[in-house]
Amino acid sequence: MLKRAKLWNRLAEDIRPLKEPTTIDRALANEEEARLLSVTQSRPEWETAYVAAVIALNTTARGCELKGLK
């Protein structure tokens, strides 16, 4: 994980985040949450996506807030 973080720090300045919609959409249904978690757990390289999904589902953090976590 630390190796990926060092690599990300080298690339981070060159990558612009996608614009996020300013409107609030609907919450995921229980089945959608379960599917999201199972898909993100299906591959080891998606570990960061899984952790972000768990945090988002439990805190209602937005994508821009998740990206700012250290």
N, CA, C, O and CB atoms as a CASP TS submission, in Angstrom:
PFRMAT TS
TARGET T0000
AUTHOR 0000-0000-0000
METHOD Language model
MODEL 1
PARENT N/A
ATOM      1  N   MET     1       0.828  -1.191   0.000  1.00  0.00           N
ATOM      2  CA  MET     1       0.000   0.000   0.000  1.00  0.00           C
ATOM      3  C   MET     1       0.870   1.251   0.000  1.00  0.00           C
ATOM      4  O   MET     1       0.561   2.217  -0.698  1.00  0.00           O
ATOM      5  CB  MET     1      -0.941   0.000   1.207  1.00  0.00           C
ATOM      6  N   LEU     2       1.952   1.245   0.773  1.00  0.00           N
ATOM      7  CA  LEU     2       2.842   2.400   0.840  1.00  0.00           C
ATOM      8  C   LEU     2       3.507   2.642  -0.513  1.00  0.00           C
ATOM      9  O   LEU     2       3.728   3.786  -0.909  1.00  0.00           O
ATOM     10  CB  LEU     2       3.907   2.198   1.931  1.00  0.00           C
ATOM     11  N   LYS     3       3.821   1.558  -1.213  1.00  0.00           N
ATOM     12  CA  LYS     3       4.429   1.688  -2.540  1.00  0.00           C
ATOM     13  C   LYS     3       3.491   2.428  -3.486  1.00  0.00           C
ATOM     14  O   LYS     3       3.932   3.286  -4.251  1.00  0.00           O
ATOM     15  CB  LYS     3       4.781   0.301  -3.115  1.00  0.00           C
ATOM     16  N   ARG     4       2.194   2.101  -3.439  1.00  0.00           N
ATOM     17  CA  ARG     4       1.206   2.781  -4.282  1.00  0.00           C
ATOM     18  C   ARG     4       1.069   4.250  -3.885  1.00  0.00           C
ATOM     19  O   ARG     4       0.895   5.113  -4.746  1.00  0.00           O
ATOM     20  CB  ARG     4      -0.159   2.077  -4.185  1.00  0.00           C
ATOM     21  N   ALA     5       1.145   4.533  -2.594  1.00  0.00           N
ATOM     22  CA  ALA     5       1.020   5.912  -2.130  1.00  0.00           C
ATOM     23  C   ALA     5       2.184   6.756  -2.639  1.00  0.00           C
ATOM     24  O   ALA     5       1.979   7.902  -3.039  1.00  0.00           O
ATOM     25  CB  ALA     5       0.956   5.962  -0.594  1.00  0.00           C
ATOM     26  N   LYS     6       3.398   6.216  -2.631  1.00  0.00           N
ATOM     27  CA  LYS     6       4.553   6.954  -3.144  1.00  0.00           C
ATOM     28  C   LYS     6       4.390   7.214  -4.634  1.00  0.00           C
ATOM     29  O   LYS     6       4.699   8.304  -5.116  1.00  0.00           O
ATOM     30  CB  LYS     6       5.861   6.180  -2.875  1.00  0.00           C
ATOM     31  N   LEU     7       3.910   6.224  -5.357  1.00  0.00           N
ATOM     32  CA  LEU     7       3.684   6.392  -6.788  1.00  0.00           C
ATOM     33  C   LEU     7       2.620   7.459  -7.025  1.00  0.00           C
ATOM     34  O   LEU     7       2.777   8.305  -7.905  1.00  0.00           O
ATOM     35  CB  LEU     7       3.264   5.054  -7.435  1.00  0.00           C
ATOM     36  N   TRP     8       1.551   7.425  -6.254  1.00  0.00           N
ATOM     37  CA  TRP     8       0.480   8.407  -6.412  1.00  0.00           C
ATOM     38  C   TRP     8       1.004   9.819  -6.182  1.00  0.00           C
ATOM     39  O   TRP     8       0.633  10.737  -6.913  1.00  0.00           O
ATOM     40  CB  TRP     8      -0.674   8.105  -5.446  1.00  0.00           C
ATOM     41  N   ASN     9       1.859  10.010  -5.180  1.00  0.00           N
ATOM     42  CA  ASN     9       2.387  11.343  -4.899  1.00  0.00           C
ATOM     43  C   ASN     9       3.154  11.903  -6.088  1.00  0.00           C
ATOM     44  O   ASN     9       3.148  13.113  -6.315  1.00  0.00           O
ATOM     45  CB  ASN     9       3.287  11.306  -3.674  1.00  0.00           C
ATOM     46  N   ARG    10       3.814  11.035  -6.849  1.00  0.00           N
ATOM     47  CA  ARG    10       4.544  11.494  -8.025  1.00  0.00           C
ATOM     48  C   ARG    10       3.594  11.906  -9.149  1.00  0.00           C
ATOM     49  O   ARG    10       3.916  12.792  -9.941  1.00  0.00           O
ATOM     50  CB  ARG    10       5.491  10.404  -8.515  1.00  0.00           C
ATOM     51  N   LEU    11       2.431  11.269  -9.219  1.00  0.00           N
ATOM     52  CA  LEU    11       1.491  11.523 -10.300  1.00  0.00           C
ATOM     53  C   LEU    11       0.403  12.536  -9.952  1.00  0.00           C
ATOM     54  O   LEU    11      -0.213  13.107 -10.851  1.00  0.00           O
ATOM     55  CB  LEU    11       0.855  10.244 -10.709  1.00  0.00           C
ATOM     56  N   ALA    12       0.162  12.764  -8.690  1.00  0.00           N
ATOM     57  CA  ALA    12      -1.000  13.524  -8.228  1.00  0.00           C
ATOM     58  C   ALA    12      -1.093  14.923  -8.827  1.00  0.00           C
ATOM     59  O   ALA    12      -2.193  15.386  -9.127  1.00  0.00           O
ATOM     60  CB  ALA    12      -0.968  13.629  -6.737  1.00  0.00           C
ATOM     61  N   GLU    13       0.026  15.601  -9.006  1.00  0.00           N
ATOM     62  CA  GLU    13      -0.017  16.967  -9.519  1.00  0.00           C
ATOM     63  C   GLU    13      -0.461  17.017 -10.980  1.00  0.00           C
ATOM     64  O   GLU    13      -0.996  18.031 -11.428  1.00  0.00           O
ATOM     65  CB  GLU    13       1.345  17.621  -9.374  1.00  0.00           C
ATOM     66  N   ASP    14      -0.243  15.938 -11.720  1.00  0.00           N
ATOM     67  CA  ASP    14      -0.585  15.907 -13.145  1.00  0.00           C
ATOM     68  C   ASP    14      -2.015  15.464 -13.409  1.00  0.00           C
ATOM     69  O   ASP    14      -2.482  15.550 -14.545  1.00  0.00           O
ATOM     70  CB  ASP    14       0.358  14.993 -13.874  1.00  0.00           C
ATOM     71  N   ILE    15      -2.716  14.994 -12.394  1.00  0.00           N
ATOM     72  CA  ILE    15      -4.062  14.456 -12.589  1.00  0.00           C
ATOM     73  C   ILE    15      -5.084  15.428 -12.018  1.00  0.00           C
ATOM     74  O   ILE    15      -5.028  15.806 -10.848  1.00  0.00           O
ATOM     75  CB  ILE    15      -4.205  13.061 -11.924  1.00  0.00           C
ATOM     76  N   ARG    16      -6.011  15.819 -12.869  1.00  0.00           N
ATOM     77  CA  ARG    16      -7.093  16.694 -12.429  1.00  0.00           C
ATOM     78  C   ARG    16      -8.296  15.835 -12.057  1.00  0.00           C
ATOM     79  O   ARG    16      -8.666  14.940 -12.816  1.00  0.00           O
ATOM     80  CB  ARG    16      -7.466  17.728 -13.537  1.00  0.00           C
ATOM     81  N   PRO    17      -8.915  16.089 -10.903  1.00  0.00           N
ATOM     82  CA  PRO    17     -10.084  15.296 -10.519  1.00  0.00           C
ATOM     83  C   PRO    17     -11.268  15.596 -11.437  1.00  0.00           C
ATOM     84  O   PRO    17     -11.390  16.697 -11.974  1.00  0.00           O
ATOM     85  CB  PRO    17     -10.464  15.574  -9.054  1.00  0.00           C
ATOM     86  N   LEU    18     -12.117  14.620 -11.603  1.00  0.00           N
ATOM     87  CA  LEU    18     -13.337  14.813 -12.380  1.00  0.00           C
ATOM     88  C   LEU    18     -14.268  15.747 -11.630  1.00  0.00           C
ATOM     89  O   LEU    18     -14.276  15.767 -10.399  1.00  0.00           O
ATOM     90  CB  LEU    18     -14.034  13.464 -12.666  1.00  0.00           C
ATOM     91  N   LYS    19     -15.044  16.513 -12.361  1.00  0.00           N
ATOM     92  CA  LYS    19     -16.019  17.390 -11.717  1.00  0.00           C
ATOM     93  C   LYS    19     -17.149  16.541 -11.158  1.00  0.00           C
ATOM     94  O   LYS    19     -17.643  15.624 -11.813  1.00  0.00           O
ATOM     95  CB  LYS    19     -16.566  18.453 -12.714  1.00  0.00           C
ATOM     96  N   GLU    20     -17.540  16.859  -9.953  1.00  0.00           N
ATOM     97  CA  GLU    20     -18.635  16.143  -9.323  1.00  0.00           C
ATOM     98  C   GLU    20     -19.912  16.957  -9.454  1.00  0.00           C
ATOM     99  O   GLU    20     -19.883  18.185  -9.379  1.00  0.00           O
ATOM    100  CB  GLU    20     -18.321  15.848  -7.841  1.00  0.00           C
ATOM    101  N   PRO    21     -21.022  16.278  -9.647  1.00  0.00           N
ATOM    102  CA  PRO    21     -22.285  17.017  -9.754  1.00  0.00           C
ATOM    103  C   PRO    21     -22.597  17.733  -8.443  1.00  0.00           C
ATOM    104  O   PRO    21     -22.282  17.243  -7.358  1.00  0.00           O
ATOM    105  CB  PRO    21     -23.443  16.066 -10.132  1.00  0.00           C
ATOM    106  N   THR    22     -23.215  18.888  -8.565  1.00  0.00           N
ATOM    107  CA  THR    22     -23.546  19.666  -7.366  1.00  0.00           C
ATOM    108  C   THR    22     -24.905  19.289  -6.793  1.00  0.00           C
ATOM    109  O   THR    22     -25.252  19.713  -5.690  1.00  0.00           O
ATOM    110  CB  THR    22     -23.523  21.151  -7.683  1.00  0.00           C
ATOM    111  N   THR    23     -25.671  18.503  -7.526  1.00  0.00           N
ATOM    112  CA  THR    23     -26.982  18.100  -7.029  1.00  0.00           C
ATOM    113  C   THR    23     -26.861  16.830  -6.199  1.00  0.00           C
ATOM    114  O   THR    23     -25.950  16.028  -6.406  1.00  0.00           O
ATOM    115  CB  THR    23     -27.964  17.888  -8.194  1.00  0.00           C
ATOM    116  N   ILE    24     -27.761  16.656  -5.283  1.00  0.00           N
ATOM    117  CA  ILE    24     -27.779  15.465  -4.446  1.00  0.00           C
ATOM    118  C   ILE    24     -28.690  14.442  -5.095  1.00  0.00           C
ATOM    119  O   ILE    24     -29.831  14.746  -5.443  1.00  0.00           O
ATOM    120  CB  ILE    24     -28.245  15.793  -2.998  1.00  0.00           C
ATOM    121  N   ASP    25     -28.195  13.252  -5.255  1.00  0.00           N
ATOM    122  CA  ASP    25     -28.970  12.187  -5.872  1.00  0.00           C
ATOM    123  C   ASP    25     -29.545  11.299  -4.772  1.00  0.00           C
ATOM    124  O   ASP    25     -29.517  11.663  -3.596  1.00  0.00           O
ATOM    125  CB  ASP    25     -28.097  11.359  -6.861  1.00  0.00           C
ATOM    126  N   ARG    26     -30.047  10.181  -5.141  1.00  0.00           N
ATOM    127  CA  ARG    26     -30.666   9.279  -4.173  1.00  0.00           C
ATOM    128  C   ARG    26     -29.600   8.410  -3.486  1.00  0.00           C
ATOM    129  O   ARG    26     -28.492   8.249  -3.997  1.00  0.00           O
ATOM    130  CB  ARG    26     -31.724   8.387  -4.869  1.00  0.00           C
ATOM    131  N   ALA    27     -29.949   7.866  -2.341  1.00  0.00           N
ATOM    132  CA  ALA    27     -29.059   6.943  -1.630  1.00  0.00           C
ATOM    133  C   ALA    27     -29.142   5.565  -2.286  1.00  0.00           C
ATOM    134  O   ALA    27     -30.142   5.231  -2.922  1.00  0.00           O
ATOM    135  CB  ALA    27     -29.434   6.858  -0.111  1.00  0.00           C
ATOM    136  N   LEU    28     -28.087   4.774  -2.126  1.00  0.00           N
ATOM    137  CA  LEU    28     -28.093   3.419  -2.660  1.00  0.00           C
ATOM    138  C   LEU    28     -29.042   2.534  -1.865  1.00  0.00           C
ATOM    139  O   LEU    28     -29.169   2.675  -0.649  1.00  0.00           O
ATOM    140  CB  LEU    28     -26.681   2.829  -2.648  1.00  0.00           C
ATOM    141  N   ALA    29     -29.695   1.635  -2.553  1.00  0.00           N
ATOM    142  CA  ALA    29     -30.523   0.634  -1.883  1.00  0.00           C
ATOM    143  C   ALA    29     -29.598  -0.396  -1.231  1.00  0.00           C
ATOM    144  O   ALA    29     -28.427  -0.494  -1.596  1.00  0.00           O
ATOM    145  CB  ALA    29     -31.516  -0.054  -2.893  1.00  0.00           C
ATOM    146  N   ASN    30     -30.110  -1.151  -0.282  1.00  0.00           N
ATOM    147  CA  ASN    30     -29.293  -2.159   0.407  1.00  0.00           C
ATOM    148  C   ASN    30     -28.649  -3.137  -0.569  1.00  0.00           C
ATOM    149  O   ASN    30     -27.491  -3.521  -0.398  1.00  0.00           O
ATOM    150  CB  ASN    30     -30.144  -2.927   1.413  1.00  0.00           C
ATOM    151  N   GLU    31     -29.396  -3.538  -1.588  1.00  0.00           N
ATOM    152  CA  GLU    31     -28.854  -4.478  -2.582  1.00  0.00           C
ATOM    153  C   GLU    31     -27.712  -3.836  -3.370  1.00  0.00           C
ATOM    154  O   GLU    31     -26.726  -4.498  -3.693  1.00  0.00           O
ATOM    155  CB  GLU    31     -29.968  -4.949  -3.549  1.00  0.00           C
ATOM    156  N   GLU    32     -27.850  -2.548  -3.678  1.00  0.00           N
ATOM    157  CA  GLU    32     -26.802  -1.838  -4.409  1.00  0.00           C
ATOM    158  C   GLU    32     -25.544  -1.683  -3.564  1.00  0.00           C
ATOM    159  O   GLU    32     -24.428  -1.814  -4.067  1.00  0.00           O
ATOM    160  CB  GLU    32     -27.303  -0.465  -4.856  1.00  0.00           C
ATOM    161  N   GLU    33     -25.730  -1.404  -2.285  1.00  0.00           N
ATOM    162  CA  GLU    33     -24.587  -1.310  -1.374  1.00  0.00           C
ATOM    163  C   GLU    33     -23.850  -2.644  -1.312  1.00  0.00           C
ATOM    164  O   GLU    33     -22.624  -2.685  -1.406  1.00  0.00           O
ATOM    165  CB  GLU    33     -25.048  -0.884   0.039  1.00  0.00           C
ATOM    166  N   ALA    34     -24.595  -3.727  -1.156  1.00  0.00           N
ATOM    167  CA  ALA    34     -23.987  -5.060  -1.074  1.00  0.00           C
ATOM    168  C   ALA    34     -23.231  -5.388  -2.359  1.00  0.00           C
ATOM    169  O   ALA    34     -22.132  -5.941  -2.309  1.00  0.00           O
ATOM    170  CB  ALA    34     -25.064  -6.131  -0.804  1.00  0.00           C
ATOM    171  N   ARG    35     -23.808  -5.053  -3.495  1.00  0.00           N
ATOM    172  CA  ARG    35     -23.148  -5.325  -4.778  1.00  0.00           C
ATOM    173  C   ARG    35     -21.882  -4.488  -4.923  1.00  0.00           C
ATOM    174  O   ARG    35     -20.857  -4.995  -5.379  1.00  0.00           O
ATOM    175  CB  ARG    35     -24.105  -5.040  -5.951  1.00  0.00           C
ATOM    176  N   LEU    36     -21.940  -3.216  -4.541  1.00  0.00           N
ATOM    177  CA  LEU    36     -20.766  -2.347  -4.595  1.00  0.00           C
ATOM    178  C   LEU    36     -19.627  -2.929  -3.768  1.00  0.00           C
ATOM    179  O   LEU    36     -18.487  -2.993  -4.229  1.00  0.00           O
ATOM    180  CB  LEU    36     -21.116  -0.935  -4.098  1.00  0.00           C
ATOM    181  N   LEU    37     -19.934  -3.349  -2.557  1.00  0.00           N
ATOM    182  CA  LEU    37     -18.900  -3.904  -1.683  1.00  0.00           C
ATOM    183  C   LEU    37     -18.356  -5.228  -2.214  1.00  0.00           C
ATOM    184  O   LEU    37     -17.154  -5.477  -2.133  1.00  0.00           O
ATOM    185  CB  LEU    37     -19.453  -4.100  -0.278  1.00  0.00           C
ATOM    186  N   SER    38     -19.224  -6.075  -2.755  1.00  0.00           N
ATOM    187  CA  SER    38     -18.737  -7.359  -3.264  1.00  0.00           C
ATOM    188  C   SER    38     -17.878  -7.182  -4.512  1.00  0.00           C
ATOM    189  O   SER    38     -16.895  -7.900  -4.693  1.00  0.00           O
ATOM    190  CB  SER    38     -19.912  -8.283  -3.571  1.00  0.00           C
ATOM    191  N   VAL    39     -18.241  -6.232  -5.373  1.00  0.00           N
ATOM    192  CA  VAL    39     -17.442  -5.989  -6.580  1.00  0.00           C
ATOM    193  C   VAL    39     -16.079  -5.411  -6.213  1.00  0.00           C
ATOM    194  O   VAL    39     -15.062  -5.821  -6.773  1.00  0.00           O
ATOM    195  CB  VAL    39     -18.184  -5.032  -7.540  1.00  0.00           C
ATOM    196  N   THR    40     -16.051  -4.465  -5.278  1.00  0.00           N
ATOM    197  CA  THR    40     -14.765  -3.864  -4.911  1.00  0.00           C
ATOM    198  C   THR    40     -13.876  -4.825  -4.135  1.00  0.00           C
ATOM    199  O   THR    40     -12.662  -4.625  -4.084  1.00  0.00           O
ATOM    200  CB  THR    40     -14.993  -2.613  -4.091  1.00  0.00           C
ATOM    201  N   GLN    41     -14.444  -5.855  -3.533  1.00  0.00           N
ATOM    202  CA  GLN    41     -13.643  -6.865  -2.839  1.00  0.00           C
ATOM    203  C   GLN    41     -13.156  -7.954  -3.795  1.00  0.00           C
ATOM    204  O   GLN    41     -12.328  -8.779  -3.410  1.00  0.00           O
ATOM    205  CB  GLN    41     -14.454  -7.492  -1.707  1.00  0.00           C
ATOM    206  N   SER    42     -13.648  -7.970  -5.014  1.00  0.00           N
ATOM    207  CA  SER    42     -13.357  -9.073  -5.927  1.00  0.00           C
ATOM    208  C   SER    42     -11.928  -9.075  -6.455  1.00  0.00           C
ATOM    209  O   SER    42     -11.455 -10.115  -6.914  1.00  0.00           O
ATOM    210  CB  SER    42     -14.302  -9.027  -7.077  1.00  0.00           C
ATOM    211  N   ARG    43     -11.233  -7.959  -6.407  1.00  0.00           N
ATOM    212  CA  ARG    43      -9.854  -7.886  -6.909  1.00  0.00           C
ATOM    213  C   ARG    43      -8.967  -7.182  -5.900  1.00  0.00           C
ATOM    214  O   ARG    43      -9.355  -6.154  -5.345  1.00  0.00           O
ATOM    215  CB  ARG    43      -9.799  -7.156  -8.268  1.00  0.00           C
ATOM    216  N   PRO    44      -7.787  -7.720  -5.657  1.00  0.00           N
ATOM    217  CA  PRO    44      -6.882  -7.088  -4.679  1.00  0.00           C
ATOM    218  C   PRO    44      -6.495  -5.657  -5.062  1.00  0.00           C
ATOM    219  O   PRO    44      -6.300  -4.820  -4.181  1.00  0.00           O
ATOM    220  CB  PRO    44      -5.621  -7.924  -4.529  1.00  0.00           C
ATOM    221  N   GLU    45      -6.381  -5.361  -6.368  1.00  0.00           N
ATOM    222  CA  GLU    45      -5.968  -4.020  -6.778  1.00  0.00           C
ATOM    223  C   GLU    45      -7.070  -2.978  -6.566  1.00  0.00           C
ATOM    224  O   GLU    45      -6.826  -1.785  -6.742  1.00  0.00           O
ATOM    225  CB  GLU    45      -5.552  -4.034  -8.235  1.00  0.00           C
ATOM    226  N   TRP    46      -8.262  -3.405  -6.196  1.00  0.00           N
ATOM    227  CA  TRP    46      -9.365  -2.485  -5.923  1.00  0.00           C
ATOM    228  C   TRP    46      -9.521  -2.238  -4.424  1.00  0.00           C
ATOM    229  O   TRP    46     -10.575  -1.781  -3.983  1.00  0.00           O
ATOM    230  CB  TRP    46     -10.673  -3.035  -6.504  1.00  0.00           C
ATOM    231  N   GLU    47      -8.502  -2.529  -3.648  1.00  0.00           N
ATOM    232  CA  GLU    47      -8.572  -2.370  -2.196  1.00  0.00           C
ATOM    233  C   GLU    47      -8.908  -0.931  -1.802  1.00  0.00           C
ATOM    234  O   GLU    47      -9.705  -0.706  -0.891  1.00  0.00           O
ATOM    235  CB  GLU    47      -7.248  -2.789  -1.557  1.00  0.00           C
ATOM    236  N   THR    48      -8.305   0.035  -2.481  1.00  0.00           N
ATOM    237  CA  THR    48      -8.567   1.437  -2.176  1.00  0.00           C
ATOM    238  C   THR    48     -10.027   1.790  -2.447  1.00  0.00           C
ATOM    239  O   THR    48     -10.643   2.530  -1.680  1.00  0.00           O
ATOM    240  CB  THR    48      -7.643   2.344  -2.996  1.00  0.00           C
ATOM    241  N   ALA    49     -10.578   1.262  -3.534  1.00  0.00           N
ATOM    242  CA  ALA    49     -11.986   1.512  -3.851  1.00  0.00           C
ATOM    243  C   ALA    49     -12.893   0.905  -2.785  1.00  0.00           C
ATOM    244  O   ALA    49     -13.902   1.501  -2.410  1.00  0.00           O
ATOM    245  CB  ALA    49     -12.339   0.940  -5.238  1.00  0.00           C
ATOM    246  N   TYR    50     -12.533  -0.271  -2.302  1.00  0.00           N
ATOM    247  CA  TYR    50     -13.334  -0.918  -1.248  1.00  0.00           C
ATOM    248  C   TYR    50     -13.328  -0.070   0.022  1.00  0.00           C
ATOM    249  O   TYR    50     -14.378   0.174   0.618  1.00  0.00           O
ATOM    250  CB  TYR    50     -12.791  -2.340  -0.943  1.00  0.00           C
ATOM    251  N   VAL    51     -12.142   0.375   0.432  1.00  0.00           N
ATOM    252  CA  VAL    51     -12.036   1.186   1.654  1.00  0.00           C
ATOM    253  C   VAL    51     -12.808   2.492   1.491  1.00  0.00           C
ATOM    254  O   VAL    51     -13.502   2.924   2.411  1.00  0.00           O
ATOM    255  CB  VAL    51     -10.552   1.481   1.990  1.00  0.00           C
ATOM    256  N   ALA    52     -12.688   3.118   0.326  1.00  0.00           N
ATOM    257  CA  ALA    52     -13.427   4.361   0.073  1.00  0.00           C
ATOM    258  C   ALA    52     -14.932   4.122   0.126  1.00  0.00           C
ATOM    259  O   ALA    52     -15.672   4.951   0.654  1.00  0.00           O
ATOM    260  CB  ALA    52     -13.037   4.953  -1.291  1.00  0.00           C
ATOM    261  N   ALA    53     -15.388   2.998  -0.416  1.00  0.00           N
ATOM    262  CA  ALA    53     -16.816   2.676  -0.396  1.00  0.00           C
ATOM    263  C   ALA    53     -17.306   2.471   1.035  1.00  0.00           C
ATOM    264  O   ALA    53     -18.377   2.959   1.396  1.00  0.00           O
ATOM    265  CB  ALA    53     -17.095   1.419  -1.236  1.00  0.00           C
ATOM    266  N   VAL    54     -16.544   1.763   1.839  1.00  0.00           N
ATOM    267  CA  VAL    54     -16.929   1.524   3.233  1.00  0.00           C
ATOM    268  C   VAL    54     -17.029   2.856   3.985  1.00  0.00           C
ATOM    269  O   VAL    54     -17.988   3.095   4.720  1.00  0.00           O
ATOM    270  CB  VAL    54     -15.906   0.580   3.932  1.00  0.00           C
ATOM    271  N   ILE    55     -16.032   3.713   3.790  1.00  0.00           N
ATOM    272  CA  ILE    55     -16.054   5.017   4.477  1.00  0.00           C
ATOM    273  C   ILE    55     -17.240   5.847   3.998  1.00  0.00           C
ATOM    274  O   ILE    55     -17.951   6.444   4.806  1.00  0.00           O
ATOM    275  CB  ILE    55     -14.729   5.789   4.235  1.00  0.00           C
ATOM    276  N   ALA    56     -17.451   5.884   2.688  1.00  0.00           N
ATOM    277  CA  ALA    56     -18.554   6.682   2.142  1.00  0.00           C
ATOM    278  C   ALA    56     -19.909   6.178   2.632  1.00  0.00           C
ATOM    279  O   ALA    56     -20.778   6.974   2.987  1.00  0.00           O
ATOM    280  CB  ALA    56     -18.515   6.662   0.612  1.00  0.00           C
ATOM    281  N   LEU    57     -20.090   4.872   2.652  1.00  0.00           N
ATOM    282  CA  LEU    57     -21.369   4.312   3.081  1.00  0.00           C
ATOM    283  C   LEU    57     -21.646   4.552   4.567  1.00  0.00           C
ATOM    284  O   LEU    57     -22.802   4.639   4.982  1.00  0.00           O
ATOM    285  CB  LEU    57     -21.402   2.826   2.791  1.00  0.00           C
ATOM    286  N   ASN    58     -20.588   4.658   5.359  1.00  0.00           N
ATOM    287  CA  ASN    58     -20.771   4.835   6.803  1.00  0.00           C
ATOM    288  C   ASN    58     -20.711   6.285   7.258  1.00  0.00           C
ATOM    289  O   ASN    58     -21.094   6.589   8.387  1.00  0.00           O
ATOM    290  CB  ASN    58     -19.734   4.054   7.537  1.00  0.00           C
ATOM    291  N   THR    59     -20.238   7.183   6.403  1.00  0.00           N
ATOM    292  CA  THR    59     -20.095   8.579   6.832  1.00  0.00           C
ATOM    293  C   THR    59     -20.792   9.568   5.918  1.00  0.00           C
ATOM    294  O   THR    59     -20.889  10.746   6.262  1.00  0.00           O
ATOM    295  CB  THR    59     -18.647   8.935   6.920  1.00  0.00           C
ATOM    296  N   THR    60     -21.270   9.140   4.788  1.00  0.00           N
ATOM    297  CA  THR    60     -21.849   9.983   3.735  1.00  0.00           C
ATOM    298  C   THR    60     -20.847  10.987   3.181  1.00  0.00           C
ATOM    299  O   THR    60     -21.237  12.033   2.660  1.00  0.00           O
ATOM    300  CB  THR    60     -23.064  10.721   4.268  1.00  0.00           C
ATOM    301  N   ALA    61     -19.554  10.674   3.291  1.00  0.00           N
ATOM    302  CA  ALA    61     -18.521  11.543   2.723  1.00  0.00           C
ATOM    303  C   ALA    61     -18.638  11.544   1.200  1.00  0.00           C
ATOM    304  O   ALA    61     -18.960  10.528   0.584  1.00  0.00           O
ATOM    305  CB  ALA    61     -17.101  11.082   3.163  1.00  0.00           C
ATOM    306  N   ARG    62     -18.371  12.705   0.613  1.00  0.00           N
ATOM    307  CA  ARG    62     -18.383  12.821  -0.848  1.00  0.00           C
ATOM    308  C   ARG    62     -17.024  12.428  -1.405  1.00  0.00           C
ATOM    309  O   ARG    62     -16.044  12.309  -0.669  1.00  0.00           O
ATOM    310  CB  ARG    62     -18.754  14.261  -1.289  1.00  0.00           C
ATOM    311  N   GLY    63     -16.984  12.230  -2.715  1.00  0.00           N
ATOM    312  CA  GLY    63     -15.745  11.826  -3.375  1.00  0.00           C
ATOM    313  C   GLY    63     -14.588  12.764  -3.125  1.00  0.00           C
ATOM    314  O   GLY    63     -13.467  12.322  -2.875  1.00  0.00           O
ATOM    315  N   CYS    64     -14.855  14.073  -3.192  1.00  0.00           N
ATOM    316  CA  CYS    64     -13.789  15.042  -2.963  1.00  0.00           C
ATOM    317  C   CYS    64     -13.272  14.977  -1.523  1.00  0.00           C
ATOM    318  O   CYS    64     -12.092  15.227  -1.274  1.00  0.00           O
ATOM    319  CB  CYS    64     -14.285  16.453  -3.278  1.00  0.00           C
ATOM    320  N   GLU    65     -14.148  14.645  -0.583  1.00  0.00           N
ATOM    321  CA  GLU    65     -13.722  14.508   0.814  1.00  0.00           C
ATOM    322  C   GLU    65     -12.899  13.247   1.014  1.00  0.00           C
ATOM    323  O   GLU    65     -11.926  13.251   1.768  1.00  0.00           O
ATOM    324  CB  GLU    65     -14.935  14.491   1.746  1.00  0.00           C
ATOM    325  N   LEU    66     -13.284  12.167   0.342  1.00  0.00           N
ATOM    326  CA  LEU    66     -12.530  10.914   0.437  1.00  0.00           C
ATOM    327  C   LEU    66     -11.127  11.080  -0.134  1.00  0.00           C
ATOM    328  O   LEU    66     -10.160  10.567   0.429  1.00  0.00           O
ATOM    329  CB  LEU    66     -13.269   9.784  -0.298  1.00  0.00           C
ATOM    330  N   LYS    67     -11.015  11.794  -1.249  1.00  0.00           N
ATOM    331  CA  LYS    67      -9.708  11.985  -1.895  1.00  0.00           C
ATOM    332  C   LYS    67      -8.776  12.797  -1.018  1.00  0.00           C
ATOM    333  O   LYS    67      -7.557  12.677  -1.137  1.00  0.00           O
ATOM    334  CB  LYS    67      -9.872  12.674  -3.251  1.00  0.00           C
ATOM    335  N   GLY    68      -9.322  13.615  -0.145  1.00  0.00           N
ATOM    336  CA  GLY    68      -8.490  14.456   0.722  1.00  0.00           C
ATOM    337  C   GLY    68      -7.998  13.759   1.972  1.00  0.00           C
ATOM    338  O   GLY    68      -7.193  14.321   2.714  1.00  0.00           O
ATOM    339  N   LEU    69      -8.464  12.547   2.221  1.00  0.00           N
ATOM    340  CA  LEU    69      -8.038  11.820   3.434  1.00  0.00           C
ATOM    341  C   LEU    69      -6.593  11.376   3.305  1.00  0.00           C
ATOM    342  O   LEU    69      -6.137  11.030   2.215  1.00  0.00           O
ATOM    343  CB  LEU    69      -8.947  10.593   3.690  1.00  0.00           C
ATOM    344  N   LYS    70      -5.895  11.386   4.386  1.00  0.00           N
ATOM    345  CA  LYS    70      -4.489  10.923   4.428  1.00  0.00           C
ATOM    346  C   LYS    70      -4.359   9.820   5.437  1.00  0.00           C
ATOM    347  O   LYS    70      -3.267   9.287   5.632  1.00  0.00           O
ATOM    348  CB  LYS    70      -3.514  12.079   4.775  1.00  0.00           C
TER
END
